[in-house]
Amino acid sequence: MSTGSEPLARILLKARPTVEQLADRFAPPWPDGLELYLDRADVLTEDDCEQVLRRIRSHPLPDGFSFVVEGPIRGLDNEYFDLGACTEPTKELVRRLGRMAVELGAEGVVMHCIMPRFSLSDADWTGREATFAGCLDFVQFYADTLLPLGVVPIIENVPPVLRMREGAYLYTPLGMAPEDVRWFIDRVPGLMATLDVSHAQLYVNARGMAERDEGDEGVQPLMQYLRRFPPIASVEGFLDVLGDSIFEAHVSNASGLLGEGAPYDEGDINMERVIGRLARTARFLVTETLEPDNNRARNMRRAQAGMTSVLERLTTPDDH
């Protein structure tokens, strides 16, 4: 029985810090905050960083408005972000994201749990232990840089086919399964997780396809790789594994193998049930539906309304 007294997650919209997107998101119906996706172009120089901050500070925001920062797909060196590449450009990217987070009063910084590859092979599986160990240098640096600033370091699960916001087709030997994200959280104190429910559903779908020997010839290396993972029935398997390490959730629906970022109520996820659980676990629920026009958060506003409805029901005491 709900008592209406549980602290529930807050709802954030997603945006890049462009003039048009900020104007669209900083408007009624007001979200509880914003997750700011910082593209490489937004943090390439110190002046770029300052321009972003000035743009945001030009808007009067409600009291208690929250921020989370998400790092870019490509780093300062224009290479895809790779959890195993603890290079100086990647370290400097983390430092800049940390400084931006402090300036904004953001509670956390999100990076993807990813090692981009053009294919997967048997060697990727047999070398998994060394691959994970090789990523610890960066993940520890990430935590050691952000935690003294009062900012939570967060890693996000990724889908089985990586589109990289660029329409690319890449893969990763780690970061798809909930156990992969859990591995790092168990070894790096203070590290937390972003559960992207759309990515999680695509993983569930792909793991099922692998079990049924489905998929065209081009994805068979992926299917062979996935057959080695434990079966998983639904997105809720991610919640079971990650539990109270979930800092936030990225919320959109999904279908098939590539149907990422679908509207809130159009896809394979039972949002009512999943959001009902996440609302009591995560600090934030972030709308991350894809938009026909990134400057207009129409699908995100639908997700905002849908999640608000779930939260309202959770905070309404039962009559019996």
C-alpha positions in Angstrom: 0.0 0.0 0.0 1.3 3.4 -0.9 1.4 6.0 1.9 2.4 8.9 -0.4 5.5 9.5 1.8 8.2 7.8 -0.3 10.8 10.1 -1.9 10.3 9.7 -5.6 12.5 10.5 -8.6 12.5 13.9 -10.2 11.8 14.4 -13.9 14.4 16.0 -16.2 14.3 17.0 -19.8 17.3 16.5 -22.1 19.0 19.1 -24.2 22.2 20.3 -25.8 23.0 23.8 -24.7 22.0 25.5 -28.0 20.0 28.7 -27.9 16.9 27.0 -29.4 16.9 23.9 -27.3 17.4 25.8 -24.0 14.6 28.1 -24.8 12.3 25.2 -25.6 13.2 23.2 -22.4 13.3 26.2 -20.0 9.5 26.7 -20.3 6.2 25.4 -18.8 5.3 22.7 -18.1 8.5 23.1 -16.1 10.5 19.9 -15.5 12.4 19.4 -12.3 15.7 20.0 -14.1 17.7 19.3 -17.2 20.3 16.8 -18.3 22.7 18.6 -20.4 24.3 16.7 -23.3 27.6 18.4 -23.9 28.8 17.7 -27.4 32.5 17.9 -28.3 31.8 21.3 -29.8 30.5 22.6 -26.5 33.7 21.8 -24.5 36.4 22.0 -27.2 37.9 25.1 -25.7 37.6 26.9 -22.4 35.8 29.7 -24.2 33.3 27.2 -25.6 32.6 26.0 -22.0 32.1 29.6 -20.8 29.7 30.4 -23.6 27.6 27.4 -22.6 27.5 28.6 -19.0 26.6 32.1 -20.0 23.8 30.8 -22.2 22.3 28.8 -19.4 22.7 31.6 -16.8 20.7 34.0 -19.0 17.6 32.0 -18.2 15.7 32.6 -14.9 15.1 29.1 -13.5 12.8 27.9 -10.7 14.2 27.3 -7.3 15.6 23.8 -6.8 16.1 23.3 -10.6 18.5 20.3 -11.0 21.3 19.6 -13.5 23.1 16.5 -14.7 25.8 16.6 -17.3 26.4 14.0 -20.0 29.7 13.7 -21.8 30.1 13.6 -25.5 30.3 10.6 -27.9 33.6 12.0 -29.4 36.4 13.3 -27.2 38.6 16.4 -27.5 40.8 14.5 -29.9 37.7 13.7 -32.1 38.0 10.0 -31.4 35.0 8.0 -30.1 35.0 7.9 -26.4 36.4 4.6 -25.2 36.4 3.5 -21.6 39.7 1.7 -22.1 41.5 4.8 -23.4 42.9 6.7 -20.4 44.7 9.3 -22.6 45.5 12.9 -21.8 42.7 14.2 -24.1 40.2 12.0 -22.3 41.4 13.0 -18.9 41.2 16.7 -19.9 37.6 16.0 -21.1 36.7 14.7 -17.6 38.3 17.7 -15.9 36.3 20.1 -18.1 33.0 18.2 -17.5 33.8 18.3 -13.8 34.3 22.0 -13.9 31.2 22.5 -15.9 29.2 20.4 -13.4 30.5 22.4 -10.5 29.6 25.7 -12.2 26.1 24.5 -12.9 25.6 22.9 -9.5 25.1 19.6 -11.3 24.8 16.5 -9.2 26.5 14.1 -11.6 28.4 13.5 -14.8 27.5 10.6 -17.1 29.8 8.7 -19.5 29.0 5.7 -21.6 30.3 2.2 -20.6 31.6 1.6 -24.1 34.5 0.4 -26.2 33.5 1.1 -29.8 34.4 -1.7 -32.3 33.4 -2.4 -35.9 32.8 -6.0 -35.1 33.0 -8.6 -32.3 35.0 -11.8 -32.3 35.8 -14.9 -30.2 38.9 -13.0 -29.1 36.7 -10.3 -27.6 35.0 -12.9 -25.5 38.1 -14.8 -24.4 39.8 -11.5 -23.6 37.0 -10.0 -21.6 38.7 -10.3 -18.2 41.7 -8.3 -19.4 39.4 -5.8 -21.2 37.6 -5.0 -18.0 40.8 -4.8 -16.0 42.2 -2.4 -18.7 39.3 0.0 -18.2 39.9 0.4 -14.5 42.6 3.1 -14.9 40.1 5.4 -16.6 37.1 4.6 -14.4 39.2 5.2 -11.3 40.5 8.5 -12.6 37.0 9.5 -13.5 35.8 8.8 -9.9 38.9 10.4 -8.3 38.4 13.6 -10.4 34.7 14.1 -9.8 34.1 12.9 -6.2 36.3 15.5 -4.5 34.2 18.1 -6.4 31.0 16.8 -4.9 29.9 15.4 -8.3 28.8 11.8 -8.8 30.6 9.8 -11.5 28.1 7.7 -13.5 28.4 5.1 -16.3 25.6 4.3 -18.7 24.7 0.9 -20.3 24.7 0.9 -24.1 22.7 -0.9 -26.8 24.0 -3.9 -28.8 24.2 -1.9 -32.0 25.8 1.5 -31.4 24.5 4.3 -33.5 26.7 6.9 -31.8 24.3 9.8 -32.6 25.8 9.7 -36.1 24.0 6.9 -37.8 27.1 4.7 -37.4 27.0 0.9 -36.8 29.4 -0.1 -34.1 29.6 -2.7 -31.4 31.2 -3.0 -27.9 32.6 -6.0 -26.0 31.3 -4.5 -22.7 28.6 -2.2 -21.4 25.5 -4.0 -22.9 24.7 -6.4 -20.0 23.7 -5.2 -16.5 26.4 -7.4 -15.1 29.0 -5.4 -17.0 28.0 -2.1 -15.4 27.7 -3.8 -12.0 31.3 -5.1 -12.4 32.7 -1.5 -12.4 30.4 -0.3 -9.6 31.5 -3.1 -7.3 35.2 -2.1 -7.8 35.1 1.7 -7.8 33.7 3.3 -4.7 31.3 6.2 -5.4 30.6 5.1 -9.0 26.9 4.9 -9.9 24.8 3.9 -13.0 22.5 5.5 -15.5 20.0 2.9 -16.6 19.0 3.7 -20.2 15.8 1.7 -20.5 15.7 1.9 -24.3 19.2 0.5 -24.5 18.3 -2.1 -22.0 15.2 -3.2 -24.0 17.3 -3.4 -27.2 19.7 -5.7 -25.3 16.8 -7.8 -24.1 15.5 -8.0 -27.7 19.0 -8.8 -29.2 19.7 -11.5 -26.5 16.3 -13.1 -27.4 17.2 -13.0 -31.1 20.5 -14.7 -30.4 18.8 -17.4 -28.5 16.4 -18.0 -31.4 19.2 -17.9 -34.1 17.6 -14.8 -35.7 19.2 -11.7 -37.4 20.6 -11.1 -40.8 24.2 -12.2 -41.8 25.7 -8.8 -40.8 24.8 -9.1 -37.1 25.7 -12.8 -36.7 29.1 -12.0 -34.9 27.0 -9.9 -32.4 24.5 -12.8 -32.0 27.3 -15.3 -31.4 28.8 -13.0 -28.8 25.4 -12.4 -27.0 24.6 -16.2 -26.8 27.3 -16.4 -24.2 25.5 -14.0 -21.8 22.8 -15.1 -19.3 19.2 -15.0 -20.7 17.3 -11.9 -19.7 13.5 -11.6 -19.9 12.9 -7.9 -19.5 14.3 -4.5 -18.7 13.5 -5.2 -15.1 16.4 -7.7 -15.0 18.6 -4.6 -15.2 16.9 -3.1 -12.1 17.4 -6.4 -10.3 21.2 -6.4 -11.0 21.9 -2.7 -10.5 19.5 -2.0 -7.7 20.3 1.1 -5.5 23.3 1.9 -7.6 21.0 3.5 -10.2 21.5 7.2 -10.0 19.1 8.0 -12.9 17.2 6.5 -15.8 17.2 7.6 -19.4 13.6 7.1 -20.5 12.4 6.2 -24.0 10.8 3.1 -25.5 12.4 0.7 -27.9 11.5 -2.1 -30.4 13.5 -4.7 -32.3 17.2 -4.4 -32.7 17.6 -0.7 -33.8 14.4 1.0 -32.6 16.1 3.2 -30.0 14.6 6.3 -28.4 11.0 5.6 -29.3 8.1 7.6 -27.9 7.2 6.9 -24.3 4.1 4.8 -25.1 5.2 3.2 -28.4 7.4 0.1 -28.0 8.2 -3.1 -26.2 8.6 -1.7 -22.7 5.8 -1.7 -20.1 6.5 1.8 -19.0 3.9 1.9 -16.2 5.6 -1.0 -14.4 9.2 0.0 -15.1 8.8 3.7 -14.2 6.8 2.6 -11.1 10.0 0.8 -9.9 12.5 3.3 -11.1 10.6 6.2 -9.4 11.4 4.6 -6.0 15.0 3.8 -6.9 16.6 6.5 -9.1 17.1 10.2 -8.2 16.1 11.3 -11.7 14.1 10.2 -14.7 15.4 11.8 -17.8 13.3 12.1 -21.0 15.5 10.8 -23.9 13.0 10.2 -26.7 14.3 11.0 -30.2 12.7 14.1 -31.8 11.9 14.9 -35.4 13.2 18.4 -34.6 15.7 18.5 -31.7 14.7 22.1 -31.0 11.2 21.0 -30.1 10.8 18.5 -27.2 7.4 17.2 -28.3 8.1 13.5 -27.6 10.0 14.4 -24.5 7.0 16.4 -23.2 4.8 13.3 -23.8 7.3 11.3 -21.7 7.3 14.0 -19.1 3.5 13.9 -18.9 3.4 10.1 -18.8 6.0 9.8 -16.0 4.3 12.6 -14.0 1.1 10.6 -14.2 2.8 7.6 -12.8 4.4 9.6 -10.0 1.1 11.2 -9.1 -0.5 7.8 -8.7 2.4 6.6 -6.5 1.9 9.6 -4.2 -1.8 9.2 -3.9 -2.7 7.3 -0.7 -4.8 4.2 -1.3 -8.4 4.4 0.0 -8.3 1.0 1.5 
